[in-house]
Amino acid sequence: MTPLQQLADVVGFHPSYKDCYGNMVHANQQALQSLLQAMGYDLHSDDAILASAQELKNKAWLTLLPAMSMVKSEAAQHTVTLSVAAQDLEQSIQWQITLESGEVLTAEQSLQELVKVDEQDIDGVLYQKLTLVLPHVEEGYHQLSIELDGLNCAGHLIVAPKTCYSPNEAADYRMWGLAAQLYSLKSANSWGIGDFGDLKTLVEQSAKRGVTAIGLNPLHPLYPNNPGHISPYSPTSRCFLNTLYIDVTSVPNFTSCQSAQDIVNSDDFQQQVVQANSQEFIDYPHAAHLKYQVLELLYQDFIAEHIAKSSDTGAEYQAFCDEMGDDLFELATFDALYEHFRKIDSNAYGWKKWPIEFQDPHSPEVEQFKLEHAERIGYFQFLQWQADTQIGMAASTAKANDMPVGLYMDLAVGCDGSGAEVWADKHSYVSGAAVGAPPDAMNTLGQDWGLTPINPVALQEQGYMPLVKALRSNMRHAGALRIDHVLGLMRQYWVAPGMGAHEGIYITFPLDEIFRIIALESRRNQCVVIGEDLGNVPDGFGEIMAESGLLSYKVLFFERWDSGLFFRPQIYPEQSMVTVSTHDLSTMSGWWTGNDLKWRQELNLYPNEQMGQDERNGRVTDREQLLAALEHEGVLHADEFPSLTPATMNNALSRAVQAFLAKAPSRILLVPLEDALGLKEQVNIPGTIDEHPNWRRRMPITIEDFWQHIDMHNLVDVMNQERPKG
């Protein structure tokens, strides 16, 4: 191996991978060099590269205690591994565990009594790995410190379970739910975009019809001052919420704030709301203008009537800020800075465009900004408080209506590199690189998602706290959490700066430890976890995921034998969530009629005309095979078949497809609202931004009218028959 390859191997980059067609793809050396440079390694000479590789190899031996030790809670013995120079073996150590509860445990231990598990000579000094047995402690995030010969070494001690909270613990029957893109919901009270009030209404009405879960798009915060940045999978942070979803009319002082009432009740404002609600596509800047101008007034009124007067409501706000702590304050500070610098330069999208002194969240200039703009920072904290309160009300409504899962949230792969999370913790991220996916049948050029990857070593050294915080934030009001691209927890596909998405390279992540972190948070929050495991799945990954208690993500379109025949429902694993489609795929109606293929052709997403023709020809066979599967299961009879030439959808087919999936042993079935209402257009087309109205399409009818729709009637009937609520 070359010096560069040796360093890459130690860092964890893969020399090659097998693509979805079974071909070996070897790492692009230019991309490898670019990624290692982005990670901060000195590559100016072979000697420097080899020195970096050796330093990484030696690090585990030259450190008495790892920065993070993971203990299996179910293990007979709780142990950690120490590294000690052989010359020190006659000494004793003093260890101290500070439990998450604050309790402190201490003891002294002779090194000679510890079991040796390995040894290594480094520059003439022999080092030994020793096993230290600790007392059994409760699951959680603790601190361990070791003192040897006057030197103290400390690290994270995490005690975590093997398996996640299971759907069997949530309910003893097979459940079903509806999947909603929250922004797409429409009601009589909407202001141009779906909101948390609409979500609460959907929960109430769905619960009456046996629905046990409401699936949602990621609700992570975006940029209040840049409402044109709309992808829910490209957040500023994976903690907290998108405040554009606030139902302004449900803010506590909405009715009592005269200035807000004057604006909202004006003819001009009411006309703007009517216009916004009548549009097929969301105008995000307009919706943001409608909402934030009123929320600004409500905040000023809140300061005068609640903060200044120390009311109970003011105390609730302060308690929320105290509970969320520095993380909320940093996000609010970022939002205030973002707004401030966009007033100076409208193209200052994110911290990389700010003056250099403001790119460090702890600089004197940022500290001074916090003092001078405390009220503005408080405004963004106020918005987060209201967003959290309102989604909490939706979750409470689900619980009050005996929905065993309730809100089913979605955790994005990562964060936008220009956002708050990367700004606040830059040393943990690999700036310039991007997370993506290799070429496959759906995306032949590969994908660059524009999300800045976190350095797996930095993640581990922080005791996985960035991940822990994201999980806690998203499980806070959820009964289930979907982890987008869960394969990235085992290996992530990184696209190097300036390189094409097809030239990406995989890097290894500590999957076993990450899955235990997920299991710990899952059990603490009683939250079922679903891993979106679509794409280029490594051998053995499914078994590892199942052993950890995550549900697999099964999509009808992909569940087929090599012959192309559709799997029968009985073959679906019990430990799975099943659905017809996803936000990145066609709806059932769109698939049947070939609408997705039409879009791909119009948008030039095929690398050549032959591939487009092959897909169109293949879809003819696909339709026939689906009808055969539905007929075989007795959910659709030949006299109910829709037309094949031209392909047209009918109510019988829509009902039959859901009945087919409802028979599966899968613990959860999720029906996208787009399919429940028989819609043709899909939510998002990967590989496009403005060419297709991604994340902008609204429901054609209001929530109140959902239940009058024939397809929705049929769906409820089928589910109550096949998956009755226990």
C-alpha positions in Angstrom: 0.0 0.0 0.0 1.1 3.6 -0.6 1.5 5.9 2.4 -1.8 7.5 1.5 -3.6 4.2 1.4 -2.0 3.2 4.7 -3.3 6.4 6.4 -6.7 5.9 4.7 -6.9 2.4 6.1 -6.2 3.5 9.7 -8.7 6.3 9.4 -11.3 3.9 8.2 -11.8 4.6 4.5 -12.7 1.6 2.4 -10.4 0.7 -0.5 -13.4 -0.5 -2.5 -17.0 -1.3 -2.3 -19.5 -3.5 -4.2 -22.1 -1.5 -6.1 -25.8 -2.4 -6.5 -24.9 -4.3 -9.7 -22.3 -6.5 -8.0 -19.3 -4.7 -9.5 -16.3 -3.7 -7.4 -15.6 0.0 -7.3 -12.2 1.1 -6.2 -11.5 4.3 -4.2 -10.6 7.3 -6.3 -7.1 8.3 -5.1 -7.7 12.0 -5.7 -10.9 11.9 -3.7 -9.1 10.0 -0.9 -6.4 12.7 -0.7 -9.0 15.4 -0.7 -11.0 13.8 2.1 -8.0 13.2 4.3 -7.0 16.9 3.8 -10.5 17.9 4.8 -10.1 15.9 8.0 -7.0 17.9 8.8 -4.2 15.4 8.0 -0.8 16.7 6.9 -0.2 15.2 3.4 2.7 17.3 2.2 5.1 14.4 2.1 5.2 10.6 2.4 7.0 10.9 5.7 4.3 13.2 7.1 1.6 10.8 5.9 3.3 7.8 7.5 3.8 9.7 10.7 0.1 10.5 10.9 -0.8 6.8 10.3 1.6 5.7 13.0 0.3 8.3 15.4 -3.2 7.0 14.9 -2.1 3.4 15.4 -0.2 4.3 18.6 -2.9 6.5 20.1 -4.9 3.7 21.7 -1.7 2.3 23.4 -0.4 5.6 24.6 -3.6 6.6 26.3 -4.3 5.1 29.7 -8.1 5.3 29.3 -10.0 5.7 26.0 -12.0 8.9 25.6 -15.2 6.7 25.6 -15.8 3.2 27.0 -19.0 1.4 26.1 -20.3 -1.2 28.5 -22.9 -3.8 27.7 -25.5 -3.5 30.4 -26.5 -7.2 30.0 -22.9 -8.4 30.4 -22.0 -10.6 33.4 -19.1 -8.2 34.1 -18.9 -4.5 33.4 -15.3 -4.0 32.2 -13.2 -1.3 30.5 -9.8 -1.6 28.9 -6.7 0.3 30.1 -3.3 0.7 28.4 -0.3 0.7 30.8 3.4 0.7 30.3 4.9 -2.6 31.6 7.2 -0.6 33.8 4.2 0.7 35.8 2.6 -2.6 36.4 3.7 -2.8 40.1 1.7 0.3 40.9 -2.0 0.7 41.8 -4.6 2.9 40.3 -7.4 4.9 41.9 -10.6 4.9 39.8 -13.7 7.0 40.2 -17.1 6.7 38.5 -19.4 9.7 38.6 -22.8 8.4 37.8 -25.3 10.4 35.7 -27.3 10.8 39.0 -24.4 12.5 40.6 -23.5 9.6 42.9 -19.7 8.9 43.1 -18.1 5.5 43.3 -14.4 5.1 44.1 -11.9 2.3 44.6 -8.2 1.4 44.4 -6.9 -1.5 42.3 -3.5 -3.1 41.9 -2.5 -3.3 38.2 -0.9 -6.7 38.7 -4.3 -8.1 39.6 -5.8 -7.1 36.2 -6.0 -9.6 33.2 -3.7 -8.8 30.3 -5.5 -9.1 26.9 -2.8 -7.7 24.5 0.6 -6.0 24.4 2.6 -3.8 21.9 6.1 -2.5 21.8 6.3 1.2 20.8 9.7 2.8 20.4 11.2 0.3 22.8 8.5 0.6 25.5 6.2 -2.3 26.1 2.6 -1.4 26.7 -0.1 -3.8 27.9 -3.9 -3.7 27.5 -5.5 -4.7 30.8 -9.1 -5.4 31.7 -10.5 -3.5 34.7 -13.7 -4.9 36.2 -16.1 -2.3 37.5 -19.1 -2.7 39.7 -22.5 -3.0 37.9 -23.9 0.4 37.4 -27.2 1.5 35.9 -27.7 2.3 32.3 -26.7 5.8 31.4 -24.0 8.3 30.6 -21.4 8.4 33.3 -17.8 9.6 33.8 -14.8 7.4 34.7 -11.5 8.8 35.8 -8.3 6.8 36.5 -5.3 8.1 38.5 -1.9 6.5 38.0 1.3 7.8 39.5 -0.2 11.3 40.0 -1.6 11.5 36.5 -5.4 11.6 36.0 -7.1 10.4 32.8 -10.9 10.8 32.4 -13.4 9.5 29.8 -17.0 8.8 29.1 -18.5 5.6 30.5 -21.7 4.6 28.7 -23.7 1.6 29.9 -26.3 0.7 27.3 -28.7 -2.1 26.5 -28.6 -4.3 23.4 -32.2 -3.8 22.1 -34.5 -0.9 21.4 -38.0 -0.5 22.8 -40.2 -2.8 20.7 -43.6 -2.3 19.0 -44.7 -5.4 21.0 -44.2 -3.3 24.2 -46.3 -0.5 22.7 -49.2 -2.7 21.6 -49.9 -6.4 21.3 -51.4 -6.1 17.8 -50.3 -5.1 14.3 -50.7 -1.4 13.9 -51.2 1.0 11.1 -50.8 4.7 10.6 -50.9 7.6 8.1 -47.8 9.4 6.9 -48.1 13.1 6.4 -45.8 15.8 5.1 -46.8 18.4 7.7 -46.3 21.4 5.5 -48.7 19.9 2.9 -51.7 19.8 5.3 -54.5 22.3 4.7 -57.3 23.4 7.0 -59.7 26.3 7.5 -57.1 27.7 10.0 -54.0 27.4 7.9 -51.8 30.4 6.9 -50.4 29.0 3.6 -48.7 26.0 5.1 -49.6 23.1 7.4 -48.9 23.7 11.1 -48.9 22.0 14.5 -52.6 22.9 14.9 -53.3 21.0 11.8 -51.3 18.1 13.1 -53.4 18.1 16.3 -56.6 18.0 14.2 -55.2 15.1 12.1 -54.3 13.2 15.3 -57.8 13.7 16.8 -59.7 12.7 13.6 -57.4 9.8 12.8 -57.6 8.3 16.3 -61.3 8.0 15.9 -60.8 5.7 12.9 -58.3 3.3 14.5 -55.1 5.0 13.3 -52.3 4.3 15.8 -49.5 6.4 14.3 -49.0 9.6 12.4 -45.7 9.6 10.4 -44.1 13.0 9.7 -41.3 14.5 7.6 -38.3 15.7 9.6 -39.4 18.7 11.7 -35.8 20.0 12.3 -35.2 23.7 12.3 -34.3 25.4 9.0 -33.5 29.1 8.7 -36.2 31.5 9.9 -34.5 34.3 7.9 -34.2 32.2 4.7 -37.6 30.6 4.2 -36.5 29.6 0.6 -34.3 26.9 2.1 -37.1 24.3 2.3 -35.7 20.8 2.3 -36.6 19.1 5.7 -33.6 16.8 5.1 -31.1 19.8 5.1 -31.6 21.3 8.5 -29.5 23.9 10.4 -29.6 21.4 13.3 -31.1 18.1 14.1 -32.2 19.4 17.5 -35.3 21.5 18.1 -38.0 22.4 15.6 -38.9 24.2 12.5 -40.7 27.3 13.8 -42.6 27.9 10.6 -44.9 25.1 11.7 -46.2 27.2 14.7 -49.9 27.7 14.7 -49.9 31.4 15.4 -53.5 31.4 16.5 -52.7 29.0 19.3 -49.9 31.2 20.9 -51.1 32.0 24.4 -51.4 35.8 24.0 -52.7 35.8 20.5 -56.3 36.9 21.4 -55.1 39.4 24.0 -52.5 41.1 21.9 -54.2 44.1 20.3 -51.5 44.9 17.8 -51.5 41.3 16.5 -55.3 41.3 16.3 -55.3 44.5 14.3 -53.1 43.0 11.6 -54.7 39.6 11.5 -58.2 41.0 11.2 -57.4 43.5 8.5 -58.9 43.0 5.1 -55.5 42.9 3.5 -54.1 40.2 5.8 -57.2 38.1 5.4 -57.0 38.3 1.7 -53.4 37.2 1.8 -54.3 34.2 3.9 -57.1 33.2 1.5 -54.8 33.5 -1.4 -52.0 31.5 0.3 -54.5 28.7 1.1 -55.8 28.5 -2.4 -52.5 27.8 -4.0 -51.4 24.4 -5.2 -47.8 25.0 -4.2 -46.6 26.5 -1.0 -45.0 30.0 -1.2 -42.6 29.6 1.7 -41.4 33.2 1.8 -45.0 34.5 1.8 -46.1 32.0 4.5 -43.1 33.0 6.6 -43.9 36.7 6.2 -47.5 36.1 7.3 -46.5 34.2 10.4 -43.3 36.0 11.6 -44.7 39.5 11.4 -47.4 38.5 13.8 -45.1 36.4 16.0 -42.8 39.4 16.4 -45.7 41.4 17.8 -46.7 38.5 20.1 -43.2 38.3 21.4 -43.1 42.0 22.2 -46.4 41.7 24.0 -45.2 38.6 25.8 -42.2 40.5 27.2 -44.4 43.3 28.4 -47.3 41.2 29.8 -45.5 38.1 31.0 -41.8 38.5 31.4 -41.9 41.9 32.9 -44.7 40.9 35.2 -43.3 37.5 36.1 -46.5 35.7 35.2 -46.9 31.9 35.3 -46.7 31.7 31.5 -43.5 33.7 31.6 -42.2 31.2 34.2 -43.0 28.4 31.8 -41.0 30.0 29.0 -38.1 30.5 31.4 -38.3 26.9 32.6 -38.1 25.7 29.0 -35.1 27.9 28.3 -33.4 26.5 31.4 -34.2 22.9 30.5 -32.9 23.3 26.9 -29.8 25.1 28.2 -26.8 26.1 26.1 -28.0 24.2 23.0 -31.1 26.3 22.6 -29.1 29.5 23.4 -26.6 28.7 20.7 -29.3 28.0 18.1 -31.0 31.2 19.0 -27.8 33.1 18.8 -27.0 31.7 15.4 -30.5 32.6 14.2 -30.0 36.2 15.4 -26.5 36.4 13.8 -27.9 34.9 10.5 -30.6 37.6 10.5 -28.1 40.3 11.4 -25.6 39.6 8.6 -28.3 39.0 6.0 -29.5 42.6 6.6 -25.9 43.7 5.7 -25.5 41.3 2.8 -28.6 39.4 1.5 -26.3 36.7 0.2 -24.8 35.9 3.5 -26.3 32.4 3.7 -24.7 30.9 6.8 -21.7 31.3 9.0 -19.1 30.8 6.3 -20.2 34.1 4.8 -19.8 36.0 8.1 -16.8 38.1 9.2 -14.1 35.7 10.4 -14.4 36.8 14.1 -18.1 35.7 14.1 -17.3 32.3 12.7 -16.1 31.2 16.2 -19.1 30.8 18.5 -16.9 31.6 21.5 -15.1 34.7 20.2 -15.2 38.0 22.1 -17.2 39.5 19.2 -19.9 36.8 19.5 -20.0 37.2 23.3 -20.5 41.0 22.8 -23.2 40.3 20.2 -25.1 38.2 22.8 -25.1 41.1 25.2 -26.2 43.7 22.7 -28.9 41.5 21.1 -30.2 39.6 24.1 -33.8 40.5 23.3 -33.5 39.3 19.7 -31.9 36.0 20.9 -34.8 35.7 23.3 -37.3 36.0 20.3 -35.8 32.9 18.7 -35.9 31.1 22.0 -39.6 32.1 22.3 -40.3 30.6 18.9 -38.8 27.3 19.9 -40.8 27.3 23.1 -44.0 27.7 21.2 -43.1 25.1 18.6 -42.2 22.6 21.4 -45.4 23.4 23.3 -47.6 22.9 20.3 -46.1 19.6 19.1 -46.3 18.5 22.7 -50.1 19.2 22.6 -50.4 17.0 19.5 -48.5 14.2 21.2 -50.6 14.5 24.3 -53.7 14.4 22.1 -52.5 11.1 20.6 -51.9 9.7 24.1 -55.3 10.8 25.3 -56.9 9.0 22.4 -55.1 5.7 23.0 -52.8 5.8 20.1 -50.0 3.4 21.1 -47.4 5.1 18.9 -48.8 8.6 18.3 -46.2 10.8 16.5 -43.8 8.9 14.3 -40.9 11.3 13.7 -38.0 11.3 11.1 -34.3 11.9 11.9 -32.4 13.3 8.9 -28.9 12.0 8.0 -27.1 15.1 8.9 -27.0 18.9 8.8 -26.4 21.7 6.3 -22.8 22.7 6.6 -23.7 26.4 6.8 -26.0 25.9 9.8 -26.0 26.2 13.5 -24.9 22.7 14.5 -21.7 22.8 12.4 -21.0 26.4 13.5 -21.2 25.5 17.1 -19.0 22.4 16.9 -16.8 22.8 13.8 -13.9 20.6 15.0 -16.3 17.6 15.0 -17.3 18.0 11.4 -15.4 17.5 8.1 -16.1 20.8 6.3 -16.1 20.7 2.6 -17.0 17.0 2.4 -20.6 15.9 1.9 -22.6 12.8 2.8 -24.2 11.1 -0.2 -24.9 7.8 -1.8 -23.3 5.8 -4.7 -24.9 5.4 -8.1 -27.8 3.0 -8.2 -30.7 2.2 -10.5 -32.7 5.2 -9.3 -29.8 7.7 -9.3 -27.3 6.6 -11.8 -24.9 9.5 -11.2 -24.8 9.0 -7.4 -26.1 11.5 -4.9 -24.5 14.4 -3.1 -26.8 15.5 -0.3 -24.8 18.6 0.7 -24.8 17.5 4.3 -21.5 18.0 6.2 -20.4 14.7 7.8 -19.4 14.3 11.3 -15.9 12.9 12.0 -16.6 9.4 13.6 -13.5 9.7 15.9 -14.7 13.1 17.2 -18.2 11.7 17.7 -16.8 8.8 19.7 -14.5 11.1 21.8 -17.5 13.3 22.7 -19.3 10.2 24.1 -21.7 10.4 21.1 -23.3 13.5 22.6 -24.2 15.1 19.2 -26.1 11.9 18.4 -27.6 11.6 21.9 -28.9 15.2 21.7 -30.5 14.6 18.3 -32.2 11.4 19.4 -33.5 13.0 22.6 -34.8 16.0 20.8 -36.6 13.9 18.2 -37.9 11.3 20.6 -39.1 14.0 23.1 -42.7 13.9 21.7 -42.5 10.7 19.6 -43.7 7.1 20.0 -41.6 6.1 17.0 -38.5 7.5 15.2 -37.4 6.7 11.6 -33.7 7.1 11.1 -33.1 8.1 7.6 -30.3 6.2 5.7 -29.6 4.0 8.8 -26.8 2.4 6.7 -24.8 5.5 7.3 -24.4 4.4 10.9 -22.2 1.5 9.7 -20.5 3.2 6.8 -21.0 6.6 5.3 -20.5 7.5 1.7 -18.5 10.7 1.6 -18.1 12.9 -1.5 -14.8 14.8 -1.6 -14.7 18.6 -2.1 -14.9 19.3 -5.8 -15.5 15.7 -6.8 -18.5 14.1 -8.4 -21.0 12.1 -6.4 -20.0 8.9 -8.3 -16.5 9.3 -6.9 -17.4 9.0 -3.3 -15.7 6.8 -0.7 -17.1 4.8 2.2 -15.8 5.4 5.7 -16.5 3.1 8.7 -18.5 4.2 11.7 -18.7 2.4 15.1 -22.1 0.7 14.4 -22.3 -1.5 17.5 -21.8 1.4 19.9 -24.1 3.7 17.9 -26.9 1.1 18.0 -26.5 0.8 21.8 -26.8 4.6 22.1 -30.0 4.4 20.0 -31.3 1.5 22.2 -30.6 3.4 25.4 -32.5 6.5 24.2 -35.2 4.3 22.7 -35.9 2.7 26.0 -35.7 5.9 28.1 -38.2 7.5 25.8 -40.3 4.4 25.1 -39.8 5.1 21.4 -39.9 2.4 18.7 -37.0 2.9 16.1 -37.3 2.2 12.4 -34.1 2.1 10.3 -34.5 3.2 6.7 -32.3 0.5 5.2 -32.9 1.0 1.5 -30.1 1.2 -1.0 -26.7 -0.6 -1.1 -27.1 -2.7 2.0 -23.8 -4.3 3.3 -23.9 -8.1 4.0 -25.1 -8.9 7.5 -26.4 -5.4 8.2 -30.1 -6.6 8.3 -29.2 -9.2 11.0 -27.3 -6.7 13.1 -30.2 -4.3 12.9 -32.7 -7.0 13.9 -30.6 -8.1 16.8 -30.6 -4.5 18.1 -34.4 -4.3 17.9 -34.7 -1.8 15.1 -37.5 -2.3 12.6 -36.5 -2.7 8.9 -38.1 -0.4 6.4 -40.0 -2.4 3.7 -41.3 -0.7 0.6 -43.7 -2.6 -1.7 -42.0 -1.6 -4.9 -38.6 -3.1 -3.8 -39.8 -6.3 -2.1 -39.5 -8.7 -5.0 -37.7 -11.9 -6.0 -34.9 -11.7 -8.6 -37.4 -12.9 -11.2 -39.4 -9.6 -10.6 -42.3 -11.3 -8.9 -43.6 -9.5 -5.8 -43.0 -11.0 -2.4 -46.2 -12.3 -0.9 -47.2 -10.6 2.4 -46.4 -13.6 4.6 -42.7 -13.2 3.6 -42.4 -9.8 5.1 -40.6 -9.9 8.5 -42.5 -9.2 11.6 -39.8 -6.9 12.8 -40.5 -4.3 10.0 -42.5 -1.3 9.0 -44.1 -1.7 5.7 -45.4 0.9 3.2 -46.2 1.2 -0.5 -43.9 4.1 -1.1 -41.7 6.9 0.4 -41.3 10.7 -0.1 -38.5 10.0 -2.6 -40.6 7.6 -4.7 -43.7 7.8 -6.8 -47.1 7.5 -5.2 -49.0 4.3 -6.0 -51.1 6.1 -8.6 -48.1 7.8 -10.1 -46.2 4.4 -10.3 -49.2 2.7 -11.9 -49.7 5.3 -14.6 -45.9 5.8 -15.1 -46.0 9.4 -14.0 -42.6 9.0 -12.3 -41.1 7.8 -15.5 -42.5 10.7 -17.4 -40.9 13.1 -14.9 -37.5 11.4 -15.2 -37.7 11.7 -18.9 -38.7 15.3 -18.9 -36.0 16.2 -16.4 -33.3 14.3 -18.3 -32.5 12.1 -15.3 -31.7 9.1 -17.5 -28.0 8.9 -18.6 -29.2 7.6 -22.0 -32.4 7.1 -23.9 -32.1 3.3 -23.8 -32.4 3.2 -20.0 -35.6 5.3 -20.1 -37.1 2.9 -22.7 -36.0 -0.1 -20.6 -37.8 1.3 -17.6 -40.9 2.0 -19.5 -40.9 -1.5 -20.9 -40.2 -3.0 -17.5 -43.1 -1.1 -15.9 -45.5 -2.9 -18.2 -44.3 -6.2 -16.8 -44.3 -4.7 -13.2 -48.0 -3.9 -13.5 -48.8 -7.4 -14.6 -46.8 -9.0 -11.8 -48.5 -6.7 -9.2 -51.9 -7.7 -10.4 -50.9 -11.4 -10.3 -49.8 -10.9 -6.6 -53.0 -9.1 -5.6 -55.2 -11.7 -7.3 -53.2 -14.6 -5.7 -53.8 -13.1 -2.2 -57.5 -12.7 -3.0 -57.6 -8.9 -2.5 -58.4 -8.1 -6.2 -60.4 -10.1 -8.6 -59.9 -10.2 -12.4 -63.1 -8.3 -13.0 -61.8 -5.4 -10.9 -58.5 -5.1 -12.8 -57.8 -1.5 -14.0 -56.9 -0.8 -17.6 -53.4 -1.7 -18.6 -53.3 0.1 -22.0 -53.3 2.9 -21.2 -52.5 2.3 -17.5 -55.2 3.9 -15.4 -55.8 3.7 -11.7 -59.1 2.7 -10.1 -60.4 2.6 -6.5 -60.3 -1.2 -6.4 -56.6 -1.3 -7.1 -55.9 1.4 -4.5 -57.8 -0.6 -1.9 -56.3 -3.9 -2.9 -52.7 -2.7 -2.6 -53.2 -1.6 1.0 -55.1 -4.8 1.8 -52.2 -6.8 0.4 -49.7 -5.0 2.7 -52.1 -5.1 5.7 -51.9 -8.9 5.6 -48.1 -8.8 6.3 -46.8 -9.8 9.8 -45.0 -6.4 9.9 -45.7 -4.7 13.2 -46.4 -1.3 11.6 -48.0 -0.4 8.3 -47.8 3.2 7.2 -49.9 4.7 4.4 -48.8 8.0 2.9 -51.6 10.5 2.7 -50.8 10.9 -1.0 -51.8 7.2 -1.4 -54.7 7.4 1.0 -56.2 10.1 -1.3 -55.2 8.5 -4.6 -52.8 11.4 -5.6 -50.5 11.0 -8.6 -47.7 13.4 -7.9 -44.8 12.6 -5.6 -43.4 14.7 -2.8 -39.7 14.8 -3.9 -37.6 13.7 -6.9 -34.0 13.1 -5.8 -31.5 14.8 -7.9 -33.7 17.9 -8.5 -34.1 21.2 -6.6 -36.1 23.8 -8.5 -36.9 21.6 -11.6 -39.7 19.9 -9.7 -41.9 21.3 -6.9 -40.2 19.3 -4.1 -41.5 19.9 -0.6 -44.1 22.4 -1.9 -47.2 20.5 -3.0 -50.2 20.9 -0.7 -53.0 18.5 -0.1 -55.9 19.2 -2.6 -58.5 19.0 0.2 -58.6 20.1 3.8 -58.1 17.7 6.7 -61.8 18.1 7.6 -62.7 16.7 4.1 -60.2 13.8 4.2 -62.7 11.4 5.6 -65.3 12.0 2.9 -62.9 10.8 0.2 -63.8 7.4 -1.2 -60.2 6.1 -1.1 -59.9 7.1 2.6 -63.2 5.3 3.3 -61.9 2.2 1.7 -58.6 2.4 3.5 -60.2 2.7 6.9 -62.5 -0.3 6.1 -59.6 -2.4 5.0 -57.4 -1.6 8.0 -60.2 -2.2 10.5 -60.7 -5.6 9.0 -57.1 -6.6 8.6 -55.5 -4.7 11.4 -58.2 -4.1 14.1 -57.1 -2.1 17.1 -56.7 -4.4 20.0 
